[in-house]
């Protein structure tokens, strides 16, 4: 009996050692997406592939003349990640069945630098503020079922400032959720956007991962 217990104990120790070794060799759950030139980075889930340049071109066309597109200035850097291996470019901005992480850096136009406000940051991609939604409705583009779940302003000791908005609306009968962070550097020369979006069911299933990604978004630009 004692010998059997000893053999069992040795087996458990060996199994524990092997498990620890396998854990140490396992791929990390998150990797960092970094932009050294613009001093920005965020975590992204390791098994979410980076979106192709072809799909990114389609996405940027959809952003069009919004402040998140060419309306805000010139693109310094853009990238996106999608949990789908080969995502449909048409859902990278809105209505994705899998989580999409989109990030961009803009060199701001002089006129926008002088007038940039937190509300303009909130309305960067979609009309989020009450005034912007009213204007959209008047133009025949109602934000059906719009819900603001949470919002906050962000300031850092080195002068970076901005907003985070968690909101949703209904498009084509489908509830959609967006987590949007917009920041500007201390000199207001650049605008940084991180947006994670997908449909409501998808967002609920990946809420922990999305929270980790959003909370990791860091800008150190001056």
DRENPA-3360 file (N, C-alpha, C; in nm, 2 decimals, always signed):
BEGIN
1 = XXXXXXXX = +0.08/-0.12/+0.00/+0.00/+0.00/+0.00/+0.09/+0.13/+0.00 ~ +0.19/+0.13/+0.09/+0.28/+0.24/+0.10/+0.35/+0.26/-0.04 ~ +0.39/+0.15/-0.10/+0.46/+0.16/-0.23/+0.37/+0.22/-0.33 ~ +0.24/+0.18/-0.33/+0.14/+0.23/-0.43/+0.12/+0.38/-0.41 ~ +0.11/+0.42/-0.28/+0.10/+0.56/-0.25/+0.22/+0.64/-0.30 ~ +0.34/+0.58/-0.28/+0.46/+0.65/-0.33/+0.46/+0.67/-0.48 ~ +0.42/+0.56/-0.55/+0.42/+0.56/-0.69/+0.32/+0.66/-0.74 ~ +0.20/+0.67/-0.67/+0.10/+0.76/-0.71/+0.15/+0.91/-0.69;
9 = XXXXXXXX = +0.21/+0.93/-0.58/+0.27/+1.06/-0.55/+0.37/+1.10/-0.65 ~ +0.46/+1.01/-0.69/+0.56/+1.04/-0.79/+0.49/+1.07/-0.92 ~ +0.39/+1.00/-0.95/+0.31/+1.02/-1.08/+0.25/+1.15/-1.08 ~ +0.19/+1.20/-0.97/+0.12/+1.33/-0.96/+0.22/+1.44/-0.98 ~ +0.34/+1.43/-0.91/+0.44/+1.53/-0.92/+0.49/+1.54/-1.07 ~ +0.51/+1.42/-1.13/+0.56/+1.42/-1.27/+0.45/+1.49/-1.36 ~ +0.32/+1.45/-1.34/+0.21/+1.51/-1.42/+0.21/+1.66/-1.40 ~ +0.23/+1.70/-1.27/+0.22/+1.85/-1.24/+0.34/+1.92/-1.31;
17 = XXXXXXXX = +0.45/+1.86/-1.31/+0.57/+1.92/-1.37/+0.54/+1.93/-1.52 ~ +0.49/+1.82/-1.58/+0.46/+1.83/-1.73/+0.36/+1.93/-1.76 ~ +0.25/+1.95/-1.68/+0.15/+2.05/-1.70/+0.20/+2.19/-1.69 ~ +0.29/+2.21/-1.59/+0.36/+2.34/-1.58/+0.44/+2.37/-1.70 ~ +0.51/+2.27/-1.75/+0.59/+2.29/-1.87/+0.51/+2.33/-1.99 ~ +0.40/+2.25/-2.01/+0.31/+2.28/-2.12/+0.24/+2.42/-2.11 ~ +0.21/+2.46/-1.98/+0.15/+2.59/-1.96/+0.25/+2.70/-2.00 ~ +0.38/+2.68/-1.96/+0.48/+2.78/-1.99/+0.50/+2.79/-2.14;
25 = XXXXXXXX = +0.48/+2.68/-2.21/+0.51/+2.68/-2.36/+0.38/+2.73/-2.43 ~ +0.27/+2.74/-2.37/+0.15/+2.78/-2.44/+0.15/+2.92/-2.49 ~ +0.09/+2.94/-2.60/+0.09/+3.08/-2.66/+0.01/+3.17/-2.57 ~ +0.06/+3.30/-2.56/-0.01/+3.40/-2.47/-0.15/+3.43/-2.52 ~ -0.24/+3.46/-2.43/-0.38/+3.49/-2.47/-0.39/+3.62/-2.55 ~ -0.30/+3.71/-2.52/-0.30/+3.84/-2.59/-0.16/+3.88/-2.64 ~ -0.16/+3.95/-2.75/-0.03/+4.01/-2.79/-0.05/+4.16/-2.80 ~ +0.06/+4.24/-2.81/+0.05/+4.38/-2.82/+0.05/+4.43/-2.97;
33 = XXXXXXXX = -0.04/+4.52/-3.00/-0.04/+4.59/-3.13/+0.02/+4.72/-3.10 ~ +0.14/+4.75/-3.15/+0.21/+4.87/-3.12/+0.23/+4.96/-3.24 ~ +0.23/+5.09/-3.21/+0.26/+5.19/-3.31/+0.37/+5.28/-3.25 ~ +0.49/+5.25/-3.27/+0.60/+5.32/-3.21/+0.61/+5.46/-3.25 ~ +0.59/+5.49/-3.38/+0.60/+5.63/-3.43/+0.50/+5.72/-3.36 ~ +0.38/+5.67/-3.33/+0.28/+5.75/-3.27/+0.26/+5.72/-3.12 ~ +0.35/+5.64/-3.07/+0.35/+5.61/-2.92/+0.21/+5.56/-2.87 ~ +0.16/+5.46/-2.94/+0.03/+5.41/-2.90/+0.03/+5.26/-2.90;
41 = XXXXXXXX = -0.04/+5.19/-2.81/-0.05/+5.04/-2.82/-0.17/+4.99/-2.75 ~ -0.21/+4.87/-2.78/-0.32/+4.80/-2.71/-0.30/+4.65/-2.72 ~ -0.36/+4.58/-2.63/-0.36/+4.43/-2.64/-0.46/+4.39/-2.74 ~ -0.44/+4.28/-2.81/-0.54/+4.21/-2.89/-0.53/+4.06/-2.87 ~ -0.64/+4.00/-2.88/-0.65/+3.85/-2.86/-0.56/+3.78/-2.96 ~ -0.48/+3.69/-2.92/-0.37/+3.63/-3.00/-0.43/+3.56/-3.13 ~ -0.54/+3.50/-3.11/-0.60/+3.42/-3.23/-0.69/+3.50/-3.31 ~ -0.70/+3.64/-3.30/-0.78/+3.72/-3.39/-0.68/+3.77/-3.50;
49 = XXXXXXXX = -0.69/+3.73/-3.62/-0.60/+3.77/-3.73/-0.61/+3.92/-3.76 ~ -0.50/+3.97/-3.81/-0.50/+4.11/-3.86/-0.58/+4.11/-3.99 ~ -0.66/+4.22/-4.01/-0.74/+4.23/-4.13/-0.65/+4.27/-4.25 ~ -0.67/+4.22/-4.37/-0.59/+4.24/-4.49/-0.60/+4.39/-4.53 ~ -0.50/+4.43/-4.61/-0.50/+4.57/-4.66/-0.62/+4.59/-4.75 ~ -0.66/+4.49/-4.83/-0.77/+4.50/-4.92/-0.90/+4.53/-4.84 ~ -0.92/+4.46/-4.73/-1.04/+4.48/-4.65/-1.03/+4.62/-4.58 ~ -0.91/+4.66/-4.54/-0.89/+4.79/-4.48/-0.93/+4.90/-4.57;
57 = XXXXXXXX = -0.90/+4.89/-4.70/-0.93/+4.99/-4.80/-1.08/+5.01/-4.80 ~ -1.16/+4.90/-4.80/-1.30/+4.91/-4.80/-1.36/+4.97/-4.68 ~ -1.30/+4.94/-4.56/-1.34/+5.00/-4.44/-1.32/+5.15/-4.44 ~ -1.20/+5.20/-4.49/-1.17/+5.34/-4.49/-1.26/+5.41/-4.58 ~ -1.30/+5.35/-4.69/-1.40/+5.41/-4.78/-1.53/+5.43/-4.71 ~ -1.57/+5.34/-4.63/-1.70/+5.35/-4.56/-1.69/+5.46/-4.45 ~ -1.57/+5.48/-4.40/-1.56/+5.59/-4.30/-1.58/+5.73/-4.37 ~ -1.54/+5.73/-4.50/-1.56/+5.85/-4.58/-1.52/+5.98/-4.52;
65 = XXXXXXXX = -1.62/+6.08/-4.52/-1.58/+6.21/-4.48/-1.61/+6.23/-4.33 ~ -1.64/+6.13/-4.26/-1.66/+6.14/-4.11/-1.52/+6.19/-4.05 ~ -1.53/+6.23/-3.93/-1.41/+6.28/-3.86/-1.31/+6.16/-3.84 ~ -1.36/+6.04/-3.84/-1.28/+5.92/-3.83/-1.21/+5.88/-3.96 ~ -1.26/+5.94/-4.07/-1.21/+5.92/-4.20/-1.12/+6.04/-4.25 ~ -1.13/+6.07/-4.37/-1.05/+6.18/-4.43/-1.10/+6.32/-4.38 ~ -1.22/+6.32/-4.32/-1.28/+6.44/-4.27/-1.20/+6.50/-4.15 ~ -1.13/+6.41/-4.08/-1.06/+6.45/-3.96/-0.91/+6.48/-3.99;
73 = XXXXXXXX = -0.86/+6.45/-4.11/-0.72/+6.47/-4.14/-0.67/+6.36/-4.22 ~ -0.54/+6.34/-4.22/-0.48/+6.23/-4.30/-0.45/+6.11/-4.21 ~ -0.46/+5.99/-4.26/-0.43/+5.87/-4.18/-0.28/+5.86/-4.16 ~ -0.24/+5.85/-4.03/-0.10/+5.82/-4.00/-0.08/+5.67/-3.99 ~ -0.18/+5.60/-3.94/-0.17/+5.46/-3.91/-0.31/+5.40/-3.90 ~ -0.34/+5.29/-3.96/-0.47/+5.22/-3.94/-0.44/+5.07/-3.93 ~ -0.52/+5.00/-3.85/-0.51/+4.85/-3.85/-0.64/+4.80/-3.79 ~ -0.67/+4.67/-3.82/-0.79/+4.61/-3.76/-0.76/+4.46/-3.74;
81 = XXXXXXXX = -0.84/+4.41/-3.65/-0.83/+4.26/-3.62/-0.97/+4.21/-3.61 ~ -0.99/+4.09/-3.66/-1.12/+4.03/-3.65/-1.11/+3.88/-3.61 ~ -1.20/+3.84/-3.52/-1.20/+3.70/-3.48/-1.23/+3.60/-3.60 ~ -1.29/+3.65/-3.70/-1.31/+3.57/-3.82/-1.18/+3.57/-3.90 ~ -1.15/+3.45/-3.96/-1.03/+3.43/-4.04/-1.03/+3.52/-4.17 ~ -1.14/+3.52/-4.24/-1.16/+3.60/-4.36/-1.28/+3.68/-4.35 ~ -1.28/+3.79/-4.28/-1.40/+3.87/-4.26/-1.46/+3.94/-4.38 ~ -1.59/+3.95/-4.38/-1.65/+4.03/-4.49/-1.62/+4.18/-4.47;
89 = XXXXXXXX = -1.55/+4.25/-4.57/-1.51/+4.39/-4.55/-1.63/+4.48/-4.52 ~ -1.75/+4.44/-4.56/-1.87/+4.52/-4.54/-1.92/+4.53/-4.39 ~ -1.87/+4.44/-4.31/-1.91/+4.44/-4.17/-1.80/+4.48/-4.07 ~ -1.69/+4.53/-4.13/-1.58/+4.57/-4.04/-1.61/+4.70/-3.96 ~ -1.71/+4.77/-4.01/-1.74/+4.90/-3.94/-1.87/+4.88/-3.86 ~ -1.96/+4.80/-3.91/-2.09/+4.79/-3.84/-2.16/+4.65/-3.88 ~ -2.21/+4.59/-3.77/-2.29/+4.47/-3.79/-2.21/+4.34/-3.81 ~ -2.09/+4.33/-3.75/-2.02/+4.21/-3.76/-2.07/+4.10/-3.67;
97 = XXXXXXXX = -2.07/+3.98/-3.71/-2.11/+3.86/-3.62/-1.99/+3.82/-3.53 ~ -1.87/+3.87/-3.56/-1.76/+3.84/-3.47/-1.69/+3.97/-3.43 ~ -1.62/+3.97/-3.32/-1.56/+4.10/-3.28/-1.46/+4.16/-3.38 ~ -1.47/+4.29/-3.40/-1.38/+4.36/-3.49/-1.31/+4.47/-3.40 ~ -1.18/+4.47/-3.40/-1.10/+4.58/-3.34/-1.04/+4.67/-3.44 ~ -1.09/+4.80/-3.44/-1.03/+4.89/-3.54/-0.96/+5.00/-3.47 ~ -0.84/+5.03/-3.52/-0.76/+5.14/-3.46/-0.70/+5.23/-3.56 ~ -0.70/+5.36/-3.54/-0.64/+5.45/-3.63/-0.58/+5.57/-3.56;
105 = XXXXXXXX = -0.48/+5.63/-3.63/-0.42/+5.75/-3.59/-0.43/+5.86/-3.70 ~ -0.48/+5.97/-3.67/-0.50/+6.08/-3.76/-0.40/+6.20/-3.73 ~ -0.35/+6.26/-3.83/-0.28/+6.39/-3.82/-0.39/+6.49/-3.84 ~ -0.43/+6.56/-3.74/-0.54/+6.64/-3.74/-0.53/+6.77/-3.83 ~ -0.64/+6.80/-3.90/-0.64/+6.93/-3.97/-0.64/+7.05/-3.87 ~ -0.58/+7.16/-3.92/-0.56/+7.27/-3.83/-0.69/+7.32/-3.77 ~ -0.80/+7.33/-3.86/-0.93/+7.38/-3.81/-0.98/+7.29/-3.70 ~ -0.97/+7.16/-3.71/-1.02/+7.07/-3.61/-0.94/+7.08/-3.49;
113 = XXXXXXXX = -0.81/+7.10/-3.50/-0.72/+7.11/-3.38/-0.77/+7.22/-3.29 ~ -0.81/+7.33/-3.35/-0.85/+7.45/-3.28/-0.99/+7.44/-3.21 ~ -1.07/+7.35/-3.26/-1.21/+7.34/-3.21/-1.24/+7.20/-3.16 ~ -1.15/+7.11/-3.14/-1.18/+6.97/-3.10/-1.24/+6.97/-2.96 ~ -1.35/+6.90/-2.95/-1.42/+6.89/-2.82/-1.45/+6.75/-2.79 ~ -1.49/+6.72/-2.66/-1.52/+6.58/-2.63/-1.64/+6.53/-2.71 ~ -1.74/+6.62/-2.73/-1.85/+6.58/-2.81/-1.82/+6.55/-2.96 ~ -1.72/+6.62/-3.01/-1.68/+6.58/-3.15/-1.61/+6.44/-3.14;
121 = XXXXXXXX = -1.54/+6.41/-3.04/-1.48/+6.28/-3.02/-1.59/+6.17/-3.01 ~ -1.70/+6.20/-2.94/-1.81/+6.11/-2.92/-1.87/+6.08/-3.06 ~ -1.88/+6.18/-3.14/-1.95/+6.17/-3.27/-1.86/+6.13/-3.38 ~ -1.74/+6.08/-3.35/-1.63/+6.06/-3.45/-1.68/+5.97/-3.56 ~ -1.74/+5.86/-3.52/-1.78/+5.76/-3.62/-1.93/+5.76/-3.65 ~ -2.01/+5.76/-3.54/-2.15/+5.76/-3.55/-2.21/+5.88/-3.47 ~ -2.33/+5.93/-3.50/-2.39/+6.03/-3.42/-2.43/+5.98/-3.28 ~ -2.35/+6.01/-3.18/-2.38/+5.95/-3.04/-2.44/+6.06/-2.95;
129 = XXXXXXXX = -2.40/+6.18/-2.96/-2.46/+6.28/-2.88/-2.60/+6.31/-2.92 ~ -2.68/+6.37/-2.83/-2.83/+6.40/-2.86/-2.84/+6.49/-2.98 ~ -2.76/+6.59/-2.99/-2.76/+6.69/-3.10/-2.73/+6.63/-3.23 ~ -2.62/+6.54/-3.23/-2.58/+6.48/-3.36/-2.69/+6.38/-3.40 ~ -2.75/+6.31/-3.31/-2.86/+6.21/-3.35/-2.98/+6.29/-3.40 ~ -3.01/+6.40/-3.35/-3.12/+6.48/-3.40/-3.09/+6.53/-3.54 ~ -2.97/+6.57/-3.57/-2.93/+6.61/-3.70/-2.94/+6.49/-3.80 ~ -2.90/+6.38/-3.75/-2.90/+6.26/-3.84/-3.05/+6.22/-3.87;
137 = XXXXXXXX = -3.14/+6.23/-3.77/-3.28/+6.20/-3.79/-3.34/+6.30/-3.89 ~ -3.30/+6.42/-3.88/-3.35/+6.53/-3.97/-3.31/+6.50/-4.11 ~ -3.19/+6.44/-4.13/-3.14/+6.41/-4.26/-3.19/+6.27/-4.31 ~ -3.28/+6.21/-4.23/-3.33/+6.08/-4.28/-3.25/+5.96/-4.24 ~ -3.16/+5.98/-4.14/-3.08/+5.87/-4.09/-3.10/+5.85/-3.94 ~ -3.21/+5.79/-3.90/-3.24/+5.78/-3.76/-3.15/+5.67/-3.69 ~ -3.11/+5.70/-3.57/-3.04/+5.60/-3.49/-3.14/+5.52/-3.41 ~ -3.20/+5.42/-3.47/-3.31/+5.34/-3.41/-3.26/+5.27/-3.29;
145 = XXXXXXXX = -3.34/+5.28/-3.18/-3.30/+5.20/-3.06/-3.17/+5.24/-3.00 ~ -3.13/+5.36/-3.02/-3.00/+5.40/-2.96/-3.00/+5.40/-2.81 ~ -2.90/+5.34/-2.75/-2.88/+5.33/-2.60/-2.74/+5.36/-2.57 ~ -2.72/+5.45/-2.47/-2.59/+5.48/-2.42/-2.57/+5.40/-2.29 ~ -2.49/+5.30/-2.29/-2.47/+5.22/-2.17/-2.37/+5.28/-2.07 ~ -2.27/+5.34/-2.12/-2.17/+5.40/-2.03/-2.09/+5.51/-2.10 ~ -2.04/+5.61/-2.03/-1.95/+5.70/-2.10/-1.86/+5.77/-1.99 ~ -1.75/+5.81/-2.03/-1.65/+5.87/-1.94/-1.55/+5.95/-2.02;
153 = XXXXXXXX = -1.49/+6.05/-1.95/-1.39/+6.13/-2.00/-1.25/+6.07/-1.95 ~ -1.15/+6.09/-2.03/-1.02/+6.04/-1.99/-0.91/+6.16/-1.99 ~ -0.84/+6.17/-1.89/-0.72/+6.26/-1.89/-0.61/+6.19/-1.82 ~ -0.49/+6.22/-1.87/-0.37/+6.16/-1.81/-0.27/+6.27/-1.77 ~ -0.18/+6.24/-1.68/-0.09/+6.35/-1.63/+0.00/+6.41/-1.74 ~ +0.02/+6.34/-1.85/+0.10/+6.39/-1.96/+0.02/+6.47/-2.06 ~ -0.11/+6.49/-2.03/-0.19/+6.58/-2.12/-0.27/+6.51/-2.23 ~ -0.26/+6.37/-2.23/-0.35/+6.30/-2.32/-0.50/+6.31/-2.27;
161 = XXXXXXXX = -0.59/+6.33/-2.35/-0.73/+6.34/-2.31/-0.83/+6.29/-2.41 ~ -0.95/+6.25/-2.37/-1.04/+6.19/-2.46/-1.16/+6.13/-2.39 ~ -1.23/+6.04/-2.46/-1.35/+5.98/-2.41/-1.36/+5.83/-2.44 ~ -1.45/+5.77/-2.36/-1.48/+5.63/-2.39/-1.63/+5.62/-2.39 ~ -1.69/+5.56/-2.49/-1.84/+5.55/-2.50/-1.87/+5.41/-2.53 ~ -1.97/+5.35/-2.45/-2.02/+5.22/-2.48/-2.17/+5.24/-2.52 ~ -2.20/+5.21/-2.64/-2.34/+5.24/-2.69/-2.39/+5.13/-2.79 ~ -2.52/+5.14/-2.82/-2.57/+5.04/-2.91/-2.69/+5.10/-2.99;
169 = XXXXXXXX = -2.72/+5.05/-3.10/-2.84/+5.08/-3.17/-2.88/+4.97/-3.26 ~ -2.99/+4.98/-3.33/-3.04/+4.87/-3.41/-3.03/+4.90/-3.56 ~ -2.97/+4.81/-3.63/-2.95/+4.83/-3.78/-3.00/+4.71/-3.85 ~ -3.10/+4.73/-3.94/-3.16/+4.62/-4.01/-3.22/+4.52/-3.92 ~ -3.28/+4.57/-3.80/-3.34/+4.48/-3.71/-3.25/+4.41/-3.62 ~ -3.12/+4.43/-3.63/-3.02/+4.36/-3.55/-2.96/+4.46/-3.44 ~ -2.96/+4.42/-3.32/-2.90/+4.51/-3.21/-2.74/+4.50/-3.23 ~ -2.68/+4.61/-3.23/-2.53/+4.62/-3.24/-2.47/+4.70/-3.12;
177 = XXXXXXXX = -2.35/+4.66/-3.08/-2.29/+4.72/-2.97/-2.15/+4.77/-3.01 ~ -2.11/+4.89/-2.96/-1.98/+4.95/-2.99/-1.92/+5.00/-2.86 ~ -1.79/+4.97/-2.85/-1.71/+5.03/-2.74/-1.60/+5.12/-2.81 ~ -1.61/+5.25/-2.79/-1.53/+5.34/-2.87/-1.45/+5.43/-2.78 ~ -1.32/+5.44/-2.80/-1.23/+5.52/-2.73/-1.16/+5.62/-2.82 ~ -1.17/+5.75/-2.79/-1.10/+5.85/-2.88/-1.01/+5.93/-2.79 ~ -0.89/+5.95/-2.83/-0.79/+6.03/-2.75/-0.72/+6.13/-2.84 ~ -0.67/+6.23/-2.78/-0.58/+6.32/-2.85/-0.46/+6.35/-2.77;
185 = XXXXXXXX = -0.35/+6.38/-2.83/-0.22/+6.40/-2.76/-0.22/+6.54/-2.70 ~ -0.12/+6.57/-2.62/-0.12/+6.70/-2.54/-0.11/+6.82/-2.63 ~ -0.06/+6.81/-2.75/-0.05/+6.92/-2.85/-0.16/+6.92/-2.94 ~ -0.26/+6.83/-2.93/-0.38/+6.82/-3.02/-0.34/+6.82/-3.16 ~ -0.24/+6.74/-3.20/-0.20/+6.73/-3.34/-0.24/+6.59/-3.39 ~ -0.27/+6.50/-3.31/-0.31/+6.36/-3.35/-0.44/+6.32/-3.28 ~ -0.52/+6.24/-3.35/-0.64/+6.18/-3.29/-0.63/+6.03/-3.30 ~ -0.65/+5.96/-3.19/-0.63/+5.82/-3.18/-0.77/+5.76/-3.15;
193 = XXXXXXXX = -0.80/+5.66/-3.23/-0.93/+5.59/-3.22/-0.91/+5.44/-3.20 ~ -0.98/+5.38/-3.10/-0.99/+5.24/-3.09/-1.14/+5.20/-3.07 ~ -1.19/+5.12/-3.17/-1.33/+5.09/-3.16/-1.35/+4.94/-3.18 ~ -1.42/+4.88/-3.09/-1.45/+4.73/-3.09/-1.61/+4.72/-3.11 ~ -1.65/+4.65/-3.21/-1.79/+4.63/-3.24/-1.82/+4.50/-3.29 ~ -1.95/+4.46/-3.26/-2.01/+4.34/-3.32/-2.16/+4.34/-3.28 ~ -2.23/+4.24/-3.32/-2.37/+4.24/-3.28/-2.38/+4.20/-3.13 ~ -2.50/+4.22/-3.08/-2.52/+4.21/-2.93/-2.49/+4.08/-2.88;
201 = XXXXXXXX = -2.53/+3.97/-2.95/-2.50/+3.84/-2.90/-2.35/+3.81/-2.90 ~ -2.28/+3.85/-3.00/-2.14/+3.84/-3.01/-2.07/+3.92/-2.90 ~ -2.11/+4.04/-2.88/-2.05/+4.13/-2.78/-2.06/+4.07/-2.64 ~ -2.18/+4.02/-2.61/-2.20/+3.95/-2.48/-2.11/+3.83/-2.46 ~ -2.09/+3.76/-2.56/-2.01/+3.64/-2.56/-1.86/+3.67/-2.54 ~ -1.82/+3.79/-2.58/-1.67/+3.82/-2.58/-1.65/+3.94/-2.49 ~ -1.74/+3.97/-2.40/-1.73/+4.10/-2.32/-1.60/+4.10/-2.24 ~ -1.55/+3.99/-2.18/-1.43/+3.99/-2.10/-1.31/+4.03/-2.19;
209 = XXXXXXXX = -1.30/+3.97/-2.31/-1.19/+4.00/-2.40/-1.19/+4.14/-2.45 ~ -1.31/+4.19/-2.48/-1.33/+4.33/-2.53/-1.28/+4.43/-2.42 ~ -1.32/+4.40/-2.29/-1.29/+4.49/-2.18/-1.14/+4.49/-2.17 ~ -1.07/+4.38/-2.18/-0.92/+4.37/-2.17/-0.86/+4.46/-2.28 ~ -0.91/+4.44/-2.40/-0.85/+4.52/-2.51/-0.87/+4.67/-2.49 ~ -0.99/+4.71/-2.46/-1.02/+4.85/-2.44/-0.94/+4.91/-2.33 ~ -0.93/+4.84/-2.22/-0.86/+4.90/-2.10/-0.71/+4.90/-2.12 ~ -0.66/+4.83/-2.22/-0.51/+4.83/-2.25/-0.47/+4.94/-2.34;
217 = XXXXXX = -0.57/+5.01/-2.40/-0.54/+5.12/-2.50/-0.46/+5.23/-2.43 ~ -0.34/+5.25/-2.48/-0.25/+5.35/-2.41/-0.19/+5.44/-2.52 ~ -0.19/+5.57/-2.49/-0.13/+5.67/-2.58/-0.03/+5.75/-2.50 ~ +0.09/+5.77/-2.54/+0.19/+5.85/-2.47/+0.24/+5.96/-2.56 ~ +0.17/+5.99/-2.66/+0.22/+6.10/-2.76/+0.21/+6.24/-2.69 ~ +0.30/+6.32/-2.73/+0.31/+6.46/-2.68/+0.26/+6.56/-2.78;
% end
